[in-house]
Every structure is written in C-alpha cells, then in structure tokens.
Amino acid sequence: MIRVLSQASIVALASILMGVVPLAMGIVYVIWPTEQRLTLMRPLSLATMFAAISGSILGVTNVLVLIGRSPTPGFPEPAWYGFAEALVPVFFGFGCLTVAWLCVAVGLWRRP
C-alpha cells in the first residue's frame, strides 16, 4: 500500500486524501454539533466530489495516453489495471462522504 501511494502523483494523492477532510468534520460534528460545522459540510462535500471525479478523470487520461503510446494496436493489458486504479479516488471519496454524512445525521439527532 505504501509503495503504491509513493508512486502516485501529487494530484492523485490530493484527490484521494480530500475525502478525509469532510470525514474529519463529520466526526467533529457528531461530538460537538454546531450550526457553523454543519454549514461547512456542504462545501467540503462538494470539494471532495470534485476532487474524486477529477482524480478519476486524470487516471483515465493516463490510461488513454498509455494506449496511444502502445506499439501494438489494441488494448494492452496494463490499461485494465489503469482503469481499475482510476476508480480508486471515486470509491474512496464517496465512501468517506457516506460515513461523514452518517456522522452528521447522528449529530443532528443528538443536537438539542
């Protein structure tokens, strides 16, 4: 896992790690629910969605570059791995958003 992350670009790491920000805010909100923290969840969620989508598009773009530089016509085997890796930012980002908004729901339930 560490080796894979060490080979990722800065944009790829930023798009993956952006999901942690609303997750942390959701955890903070469930502990100390305030209106200001709840207000921050929407822009943080949007930033996470945009980061996840742009990270995946970057991965698909890299795969298309690999296919374009391939000496043989067709679809090289590493491209399949590239497409699979391109889905990681979306999976991780939306998974973090799911947990973050579940924390918000619990915080709203606890709120006086």
Backbone torsions as a table, in degrees:
resi	resn	phi	psi	omega
1	MET	NA	-44.6	179.9
2	ILE	-64.0	-38.8	-179.8
3	ARG	-64.2	-39.6	179.5
4	VAL	-65.5	-44.7	-179.7
5	LEU	-67.7	-31.0	179.1
6	SER	-70.8	-21.8	179.1
7	GLN	-91.6	-6.9	-178.9
8	ALA	-77.9	151.1	178.5
9	SER	-76.7	170.3	179.3
10	ILE	-63.8	-39.7	179.4
11	VAL	-65.2	-41.3	178.8
12	ALA	-64.5	-44.0	178.1
13	LEU	-64.1	-41.3	179.5
14	ALA	-64.5	-40.0	-179.3
15	SER	-69.1	-30.4	177.9
16	ILE	-78.7	-46.8	-174.6
17	LEU	-75.0	-14.2	177.4
18	MET	-62.5	-26.0	178.6
19	GLY	-66.0	-21.9	-178.5
20	VAL	-73.8	-27.3	-175.6
21	VAL	-63.8	-54.0	177.7
22	PRO	-68.0	-26.9	176.0
23	LEU	-63.9	-44.3	177.3
24	ALA	-63.7	-40.6	178.9
25	MET	-66.0	-36.5	176.5
26	GLY	-64.9	-39.7	178.0
27	ILE	-67.0	-41.2	177.2
28	VAL	-63.4	-39.8	-179.2
29	TYR	-66.0	-37.2	-179.4
30	VAL	-68.5	-26.6	179.0
31	ILE	-84.1	-47.8	-178.8
32	TRP	-126.3	82.8	-177.4
33	PRO	-74.0	117.1	173.2
34	THR	-132.3	160.6	-179.8
35	GLU	-64.7	-35.9	-179.3
36	GLN	-64.7	-42.4	178.3
37	ARG	-66.5	-37.8	178.0
38	LEU	-65.6	-38.4	179.3
39	THR	-64.7	-32.7	179.7
40	LEU	-72.5	-19.8	-175.9
41	MET	-64.2	-37.6	-177.6
42	ARG	-64.6	-52.0	179.0
43	PRO	-66.5	-33.4	176.5
44	LEU	-66.7	-37.5	177.4
45	SER	-65.9	-42.6	177.5
46	LEU	-62.9	-42.0	178.6
47	ALA	-62.0	-39.1	178.7
48	THR	-66.5	-41.9	178.5
49	MET	-63.3	-44.8	179.5
50	PHE	-64.8	-39.9	179.0
51	ALA	-65.5	-41.6	-179.8
52	ALA	-65.5	-43.4	-179.4
53	ILE	-67.7	-43.7	179.9
54	SER	-67.0	-35.0	176.4
55	GLY	-64.5	-38.9	178.1
56	SER	-69.9	-39.3	177.5
57	ILE	-64.1	-38.4	175.5
58	LEU	-60.9	-41.9	178.1
59	GLY	-63.2	-43.4	178.4
60	VAL	-65.0	-39.0	177.2
61	THR	-61.0	-43.1	177.5
62	ASN	-62.9	-37.3	177.4
63	VAL	-66.1	-41.1	179.1
64	LEU	-65.5	-34.7	174.7
65	VAL	-64.2	-42.5	177.4
66	LEU	-59.7	-44.3	179.7
67	ILE	-64.6	-40.7	180.0
68	GLY	-65.7	-31.8	-179.4
69	ARG	-89.2	-4.3	-179.0
70	SER	-66.6	133.6	-177.3
71	PRO	-71.4	-25.1	-179.8
72	THR	-103.5	144.5	177.5
73	PRO	-70.0	150.3	179.3
74	GLY	118.4	-159.9	-173.5
75	PHE	-115.7	102.0	-178.0
76	PRO	-66.5	152.4	-177.3
77	GLU	-59.2	-40.5	178.8
78	PRO	-60.7	-20.6	179.0
79	ALA	-64.6	-33.8	177.6
80	TRP	-62.8	-41.6	177.8
81	TYR	-65.9	-37.6	178.6
82	GLY	-63.8	-42.1	177.4
83	PHE	-64.6	-38.1	177.9
84	ALA	-65.6	-42.1	179.2
85	GLU	-69.4	-27.2	179.4
86	ALA	-67.6	-19.8	179.3
87	LEU	-84.7	-11.1	-176.6
88	VAL	-60.4	-46.6	180.0
89	PRO	-60.0	-38.4	179.1
90	VAL	-67.5	-45.5	-179.6
91	PHE	-61.6	-48.2	-177.5
92	PHE	-68.4	-44.5	-178.4
93	GLY	-62.6	-47.6	-178.8
94	PHE	-73.3	-27.9	173.0
95	GLY	-65.5	-43.5	176.9
96	CYS	-64.5	-38.8	178.1
97	LEU	-64.7	-37.1	178.3
98	THR	-61.2	-48.2	-179.7
99	VAL	-66.6	-38.9	-179.7
100	ALA	-62.1	-44.2	-178.9
101	TRP	-74.8	-25.4	170.8
102	LEU	-66.7	-37.7	175.1
103	CYS	-64.4	-38.4	177.2
104	VAL	-63.6	-40.6	179.4
105	ALA	-62.3	-41.4	177.3
106	VAL	-66.6	-39.7	177.7
107	GLY	-63.7	-39.5	176.5
108	LEU	-65.7	-34.8	178.8
109	TRP	-68.7	-36.2	-179.4
110	ARG	-78.9	-22.7	-173.3
111	ARG	-64.3	138.2	-179.4
112	PRO	-70.9	NA	NA
